[in-house]
Amino acid sequence: MASPYLKYAVLLQKYRMPLLLAGCGSVFTVNMAYHAFPDQAFRQLYQAFSKGQPAVLSEKLEGVFKQVLQDYSVASPRGYSAFASFGFHPVGAGVPWLPAGAQIGIPANFNSTTDDSAGITNRVILINGKEVLWDSDTGSALKEALLLSPEAQRFAMAREVARLESGGPVLNAAVAPVCLAGVWVYAVGLKQIFGLHASPALFRGVVNAVALAIGAVSYFITTDAVNQWVDYSSDRRAAGVSPAYAKGGVEFYEKILSRNRTLRCLMGAKGEEMYAPSGNLFPAHILKMKHASYTSRRDGILSLLKEEKA
């Protein structure tokens, strides 16, 4: 009588291609669910609240956002909507050409100007359980880092628009299923190279484990590569709108670096673990760099400005 293991092995061998396609399709669908329904998932996560109620985006920022869409020559502006988010810089999710469209969150500090910093100073920020005093030296430095010029604000919104317009979420969602398919390719290829198709189950199991390990490493490396490509591409597209946008991009990343250096001081030991002295983020671990560094993104825009002047 055949063992259950052999029955499962025969079934997997017989239906391996349909199972592989179903698995890859399921992984892609799960990864895209966040972007396919941004109003239910993304917006609920990033929505800012005021006095227990969802904060409303100011008319000023609503107008700036519409101007950014116009400057970027978005083919279908109706595919985008903006809302008031928490945090310090815009965030976005969704796919503009899907029915649910794309959502971009704009933080309250974008309401602030050098003459009126109410969008920053009327917020209570706690770091290590202590409230940041805006009149202190570190508080003043943080406030200055959060104040952005209109050009820097428009660039920050435009880079999110550029990322969503270029299909960044779709590319990111495709990495996992491609690497999953790669595991199968690695396993079949290794068995073919070493002639292990008719070998004992133990040897084939070792090959499968090796293929899985290669697939995992491929996933980490490919995820980082795609994320960084999307980052640099979004910056180039946003900075390419006009020289004013490019200059705003340089300022935007300078401000982020300044903010992170200030947070590094305010957060003590935890800040030193999160932020480099330059203001860049330290990677979570050696195989997961995730995004391009802020200094390299700033330098990339500076190079574009130099090329335009040449």
N, C-alpha and C positions, 0 to 999 in steps of 0.2 A: 504494500500500500504506500502510495506516494506521501511524503511528509508535507505538512502545510507550507513549509518554506519553499519546497520545489513547486507547489501549486502557485504560490505568489510569484515566484521567479518566472514561471511560464507565462503567467498573466501579464506581468510587467514587460516581458520580452515581446509578447504578442501585440500589446497595445501601447508600446513605449512612445510612439510618435504622437498619438492622440493625447496621452497623459502629459507629455512634455508641453504640447501646445496649450492644453488646458491649464497646466501649472503656470506657464509664462503669462498667459492671458489673465489669470486670476491675480498674479502679483502686480501686473501693470494696472489692472482695474483698481486694486486696493490703493496703490500709490497715487492714482489719478482722482480718487474719490474726494480727497481734500480740495482739489482744484476744480472738480466738476460741480461741486456744490459749495462754493466759497461763502455764501451767505449763511449757511447752516454750520459750517465747520470753522473756517478761517475767521470770519467776522466776529463770531461769538467768542473766539479766543483773544482777539486783539482789541475789541471794542472798549473805548474809554468810558468811564462812568463819572457822573457828577451828582452828588447828593442822592445816590442810589438809583439814578436814572441814566440811560445811555446818553452820553454827551453828543451834542449836535455840532457838526462841522460848521465853522463860521462862514458867512457869505464871502468874506475876503479870500479864504483858502479855497472855497468852492470856485470862485472866479479864477484864481491862480491855476487851479487844476485844469479847468477848461482851456485856459490859455496854453498850458503845456501840451495838452492833446492837440491843439490847433498848430502850435509850433512844430510838433513832431510829425505833423501831417498824418494823423491816425485816420485810416480809411473809414472806420466805423466807431465814432466816439460813443455811441449808445452802448457799446459793449463794455464800457468802463463806468464805474461808480466809485465815489470816495466817501470815506467816513472818518470820524474822529477816533484815533487810536491812542493807546498809551505808548510809552517809550520815547525815544529821542529822534528817530528818523523814520521816514516812510517805509512801509512794508506792503507787499502785494501778493496776491494769489489768484488763481483762476485762469481760464483760457478765453480770450476775448471773443472767439468765433463760436463758442458753445452757448447754448440758450441762457445759462446762468451768468455768463459774462465774467468779467474780472473785477476784483475789489482791491482798492488801494487805501490803506490806512495812513492818515496824516496826523502827526502828534501835535499836542497843544503848543509846544514851544515854537512852532512855525507861525503862531500868531504874534510872537514877540518881535520887537524892533529895538534898536539902540535907544530910542526915545521912550519906549514903553515895553518893559520886560515883564508885564503882568502874567503873560502866559507861562513864565518860568517861576517867578518869585511867589506866585499864589499857590504853588504846589508844594506839598510836604514830601520831601525825599528822605527816607531813613536808610542809613548805611551803618551796618553793624549795630543796629538797634538805636542809633542816635540820629537826631534830625540834623540835616545839613543847614547851617546858618549862612544865609546868603550874604550877610555883611562881613563874614570872616574872609581871610585871605584865600583859603581853598574854596569857599563858597562863591566868592567873586570870580575865581578862575573857572569854576564849573559853569557859572552863569554866562561868562564870556564865551566859553566853548559851545554853549547851546544856542547862542545868538547867531543866526545865519542871515546873510544878505539875501535880497530877493533872487539874485542870480543863483546862489547856492541852493536855495529852496527849490527853485525850478529844476535845477540839475538833479537834485535828490528825487523829485517826483518823476522826472524824465527817465532816469535809469531804471526805475521800476516798470514804467511803461515799455521801455525798450526790452527788458527781460521777458515780459509777458507777450509782447508783440512777436518776438523771435522764437516763441515756443519753448522757453526755458523749462517750464514745469513738465512739458511732454518729454523733453530730453532727459531730465532727471528721473522721471518715472520709468523710462525705458532701460535704464542701466541695470536694475535688478533682474528683470526677465532675460535680458541679453546674457548676463553672467550666469544665470541659471541654465540657459541653453548651453553656455560654454562648458559647464560642468559635465554635461552629457557628452559633448564633443571631446573633451579631455579624456573622459573615461573610455570611450570607444577607441579613440586614437591610441592611447597608451596600451590598451589590450591588443590592438591590431599590431602595433610596433613590436611588442614583446611576445606576440603569439599566445596570449593568455585566455582566449575565448573558451578553450576546452580544458583549462587548468582547474584545479580544485577551488571550491568556493572561497577558501581563506585567502588565496592569492588575489582573486578577483575583488574581494572585499577590501584588501589593502590598496589596490589600484583605485577603487572607488573613493576611499578615504583621501588618497593623494589628490585625486581630481577635485574633490570637494574643497580641500585646502587651497589648491591653486585657484579655484573659483572664488573663494572668499577673499584671497589677496587681490585677485583681479577686480573684484567688486569695490574694495576700498580704493585701489589706485584709480580705477575708472571713474568712480564717484567724484574723487578730488579733481581729476582732470576735466570732467564735464562741468563741475561747479566753477572752476577757475576760468574755463573758456567762456562760460556764460557771463561771469563777472566782468572779464575784460571786454567782451563783445558789447555788453550793455553800456559800459563806460564809454566805449568808442562811439556807439550810436548816439548816446545822449550828448556827449561833448561835441559831436559832429553837427548838431543842430545849428549852432552859431558860436563864434568866439566868446560871447558872453556866457553861454552855457558851459563852455570848456573852462573858463576862468572860475565860474561858480563851482565846477567839479573839483578844481584844485583847492579852493577854499573849504568845500564840504569835507574832503578827506583830511585837510589840515585840522579842522575843527574836531573831527572824530578822534584823531591822534591826540590832540590836546585834552579832550574830554577823558580819554582812557588813561592818560598820564595822571590827570587829577584824581580819577577814581582809584588808581593804583596807590596813591598816597592816602586817600580817605579810607580805603578798605584794609590797609595794613598787610598782614601776611597773606590773606586771601587774594588781595589785589595783586601782590607780587607773583602769585601762582597763575593768575588769569591774564595779566597784561605785561608785556615786555616794556623796558624803559623807554622804547621808542613810541609806545602806544599801540603797537600791534597786539593781536590776540595770540596767546600761546596755543598750539594745537592740543586737542584732548589727549592724543597719544601719537606715537610715531607713524602709525599707518593711517591716521585720519587728520589730514591738514584742513580739509573741507573747503575753505574759501581762500581767495587770493589775499595777500596782506594789504593793509591800507596804504603802506608806503609805496608798494609796487603799483597800486591802482592810481595813486596820486602822480607818481613818476610817469606812468603811461600817458596820462592826460597832458602833463608838461611836455612830453615828447611830441604829442600832437600839435600843441601850440607852437613849438619850435619849428616843426615842419611847415606849418602855415605861414610863419614869418620868413622862412628861407626862400 
